[in-house]
Amino acid sequence: MKHQHISSEEFKKKIEEGGHILIDTRTHEEFHSGHLKDAKHIDFHSPTFQMELMELDKEQKYLVYCRSGNRSGQAMNMMKFMNFKEVYNLNGGIIDWSENGFEIIKLN
């Protein structure tokens, strides 16, 4: 099983490789202010967060992120405890991603 904190550059490479499911763990407002392309939104602060995680396929590969890497890091640890095979957390979150000039999708 792989569960790691990775840099924005490594995260971007994994997105480009394909085969990973991208999960944004921020709030509804944060998600709608801008998110990564094709990200599935599961709010870390939602009372159904753990239940929504348990509904996911544990055999898939996941990339998780939040604003700074804290919530998604906690989510990665929960997923490890739930026996997910492969989960990577974006170290520094969308803040670091943005500072590296990588694409963010903004909804109007």
PEZI-V570519 format. One record per run of one state. SS is the DSSP state (@ for helix, = for strand, . for the rest). FROM is the first residue (numbers start at 0). TO is the last residue. If there is no record, write none. Layout:
ss=SS from=FROM to=TO
ss=SS from=FROM to=TO
This chain:
ss=. from=0 to=0
ss== from=1 to=5
ss=. from=6 to=6
ss=@ from=7 to=16
ss=. from=17 to=18
ss== from=19 to=23
ss=. from=24 to=26
ss=@ from=27 to=32
ss=. from=33 to=33
ss== from=34 to=34
ss=. from=35 to=38
ss== from=39 to=40
ss=. from=41 to=47
ss=@ from=48 to=53
ss=. from=54 to=59
ss== from=60 to=64
ss=. from=65 to=68
ss=@ from=69 to=80
ss=. from=81 to=84
ss== from=85 to=89
ss=. from=90 to=91
ss=@ from=92 to=98
ss=. from=99 to=103
ss== from=104 to=104
ss=. from=105 to=107
